[in-house]
Structure formats: structure tokens, C-alpha cells
Amino acid sequence: MVILNRQPKVTLVLIGNKFEDIAGLPSRAKSSLQALPIKFDGYSVEVAKKILMERIERAFQLGVVEEKHIDWLAEAVSKVGDIRVCFNILLTAGLLAECEGKTKLEQEHFLNATKTIQHTI
């Protein structure tokens, strides 16, 4: 890291989900990095819903995911703080529904998907 940090015209960017990851580095590493933390706020429910709808339009046929489920996922994003978790829930719910031969995602698919991926959150 020290070598990269002292090269002309080289900027080292570290991205993490938890500030504690940087805080946990040894003091020599933090000193060499001269870290400048930048905190990005999570998505609002409205922005999360828009992003989810765009993904759903690309990944599912029209009408497979109901609006109430999109709203539920958008609320979850604002609580969890990571939209990728909801992408994973969507994927898992879709696979569960497909295994059952269903043509629409139901609330039970989302609940079961959440339980299935819980260990990854």
C-alpha cells in the first residue's frame, strides 16, 4: 500500500460498507493511506423503488411482480441500506416461484427468499 500511495498520479480508492473496516486497520496503514472517508447516504424509498422497477422490467415478464411487493422491497432497502440484498431477494423469490411452476411472485416467495438469504446479510 505504501508503494501505491506514493506513486505520482496514483489515487487509491477503498470502498466498504462499514466504516469500522477502515477503523480496524493498523495505525501505520491508516497513516500511510491518509484516508478521507466519504459517507454515501442510503437510497430513499422512492429512488429504491425506481431502481427496483428498472431491474424488474429487465428480469421479469410484465405482471410477474406486483406493485405491493416492489413497495415492500423498497422499504426493505431503506432499512437494510444495501439494494443488493433486495436484488438477491428478487432473484431467490423468482427461482422459488419458478420451481413451484408459478407465473407470479407471491408474498410467501419473498418471505421464503428472505429466510433463504438471511445468512448473507
C-alpha positions as CSV (number, residue, x, y, z in Angstrom):
1,M,0.0,0.0,0.0
2,V,2.8,2.4,0.8
3,I,4.3,2.0,-2.6
4,L,1.0,2.7,-4.3
5,N,0.2,5.6,-2.1
6,R,3.5,7.3,-3.0
7,Q,3.3,6.9,-6.8
8,P,2.7,10.1,-8.7
9,K,-0.7,10.4,-10.3
10,V,-2.0,7.3,-8.5
11,T,-5.0,7.5,-6.2
12,L,-6.0,4.6,-4.1
13,V,-9.8,4.3,-3.5
14,L,-11.1,1.8,-1.0
15,I,-14.8,1.1,-0.8
16,G,-16.5,-0.6,2.1
17,N,-19.9,-0.9,3.6
18,K,-18.8,-0.4,7.1
19,F,-16.6,2.4,8.4
20,E,-15.4,0.0,11.1
21,D,-13.4,-1.8,8.4
22,I,-11.2,1.2,8.0
23,A,-11.1,2.0,11.7
24,G,-9.9,-1.6,12.3
25,L,-6.7,-1.1,10.1
26,P,-3.4,-0.9,11.9
27,S,-2.4,2.7,12.7
28,R,0.6,2.5,10.3
29,A,-1.7,1.5,7.5
30,K,-4.2,4.3,8.3
31,S,-1.3,6.8,8.5
32,S,0.0,5.7,5.1
33,L,-3.4,5.8,3.4
34,Q,-4.3,9.2,4.8
35,A,-7.9,8.1,4.4
36,L,-10.6,10.6,3.8
37,P,-13.9,8.8,4.5
38,I,-16.8,9.8,2.3
39,K,-20.2,8.6,3.5
40,F,-22.9,7.9,1.0
41,D,-26.5,8.1,2.2
42,G,-28.7,5.2,1.5
43,Y,-31.4,5.2,-1.1
44,S,-34.7,6.8,-0.3
45,V,-37.8,4.6,-0.7
46,E,-38.7,6.5,-3.9
47,V,-35.3,6.1,-5.5
48,A,-35.0,2.4,-4.4
49,K,-38.4,1.7,-5.9
50,K,-37.3,3.3,-9.2
51,I,-34.1,1.2,-9.3
52,L,-36.0,-2.0,-8.4
53,M,-38.7,-1.3,-11.1
54,E,-36.0,-0.9,-13.7
55,R,-34.4,-4.2,-12.7
56,I,-37.8,-6.0,-12.6
57,E,-38.6,-4.7,-16.1
58,R,-35.4,-6.3,-17.4
59,A,-35.6,-9.5,-15.4
60,F,-39.2,-10.5,-15.2
61,Q,-42.1,-10.6,-17.6
62,L,-44.8,-7.9,-17.2
63,G,-47.1,-8.6,-14.2
64,V,-45.0,-11.2,-12.5
65,V,-44.1,-8.8,-9.6
66,E,-46.9,-6.8,-8.1
67,E,-46.6,-3.2,-7.1
68,K,-47.2,-4.1,-3.4
69,H,-44.1,-6.3,-3.5
70,I,-42.0,-3.6,-5.1
71,D,-43.1,-1.3,-2.3
72,W,-42.2,-3.9,0.3
73,L,-38.7,-4.3,-1.2
74,A,-38.2,-0.5,-1.5
75,E,-39.0,-0.2,2.2
76,A,-36.6,-3.0,3.0
77,V,-33.8,-1.2,1.1
78,S,-34.2,1.8,3.3
79,K,-33.9,-0.4,6.4
80,V,-31.1,-2.6,5.3
81,G,-29.2,0.1,3.5
82,D,-28.0,-2.2,0.7
83,I,-30.1,-2.5,-2.5
84,R,-28.1,-5.6,-3.5
85,V,-29.9,-7.5,-0.7
86,C,-33.2,-6.8,-2.4
87,F,-31.8,-7.9,-5.8
88,N,-30.8,-11.1,-4.1
89,I,-34.3,-11.5,-2.6
90,L,-35.9,-10.8,-6.0
91,L,-33.7,-13.4,-7.7
92,T,-34.3,-16.0,-5.0
93,A,-38.1,-15.3,-4.9
94,G,-38.2,-15.7,-8.7
95,L,-36.3,-19.0,-8.5
96,L,-38.7,-20.3,-5.8
97,A,-41.7,-19.4,-7.8
98,E,-40.3,-21.0,-10.9
99,C,-39.6,-24.2,-9.0
100,E,-43.3,-24.2,-8.0
101,G,-44.4,-23.6,-11.5
102,K,-45.9,-20.2,-10.6
103,T,-46.2,-17.4,-13.1
104,K,-46.5,-14.7,-10.4
105,L,-44.4,-13.9,-7.4
106,E,-46.4,-14.1,-4.1
107,Q,-45.7,-12.8,-0.7
108,E,-44.6,-16.2,0.5
109,H,-41.9,-16.3,-2.2
110,F,-40.4,-13.1,-0.8
111,L,-40.6,-14.2,2.8
112,N,-39.1,-17.6,2.0
113,A,-36.4,-15.8,-0.1
114,T,-35.6,-13.5,2.8
115,K,-35.2,-16.5,5.1
116,T,-33.0,-18.3,2.5
117,I,-30.6,-15.5,2.1
118,Q,-30.6,-14.3,5.7
119,H,-27.1,-15.7,6.3
120,T,-25.7,-13.4,3.5
121,I,-27.0,-10.2,5.1
